[in-house]
Amino acid sequence: DVKVTQSSRYLVKRTGEKVFLECVQDMDHENMFWYRQDPGLGLRLIYFSYDVKMKEKGDIPEGYSVSREKKERFSLILESASTNQTSMYLCASSTDRTGSYNEQFFGPGTRLTVL
Amino acid sequence: KNEVEQSPQNLTAQEGEFITINCSYSVGISALHWLQQHPGGGIVSLFMLSSGKKKHGRLIATINIQEKHSSLHITASHPRDSAVYICAALEGQGAQKLVFGQGTRLTINP
């Protein structure tokens, strides 16, 4: 079974702090994604990566950056956390291998509160 | 207008009822994803399909590419099926990005 893990289930930070959210997958997937989920807005893509050191902006990249130094790990960075970044953050991974249909597998989520 | 629309947004039913959740999309897709999210946040992949029908236990997913429509059915529903069900379209060929519906909140009462 694919396993996607996230470093924290719950996180509380203060405005202006630098925040790191870590995601690790154990199935050698090429693609990794960071989403945020807010009531009434559904899931929105922040950034994704299709290879080590490669990244592409999603729909809402402002205020975020990412890092992918190793294939299994994809980090989301909030350079200076703000209250409007309070949200549920979900990581996912997928593979390009034939027959996979790029099915995405999700982590358990990190509920971040910025005070 | 959202590119992926689900209906209904909320659904409450009694245990044992047959449940249908609908998903319509306006984009060209290579596959459609059905996801389940329980309270607490974790998302589980239920189905990924590009044509026809798939069945897993009491869950059945169908897709009609020409009509740009997919349905998720739950037979003999149970309170543990209570969750948010999300459909997501994989756009184009070889695409990586999903376009998500808003989700359907299903509550099954005993």
Interface residues (C-beta under 8 A of the other chain):
Chain A: N31 F33 Q37 G40 G42 L43 R44 L45 F48 Y50 G58 M88 L90 A92 S94 D96 Y101 N102 E103 Q104 F105 F106 G107 P108 G109 R111
Chain B: S30 A31 H33 L35 G40 G41 G42 I43 V44 S45 M48 L49 S50 I86 A88 L90 G94 A95 Q96 K97 L98 F100 G101 Q102 G103
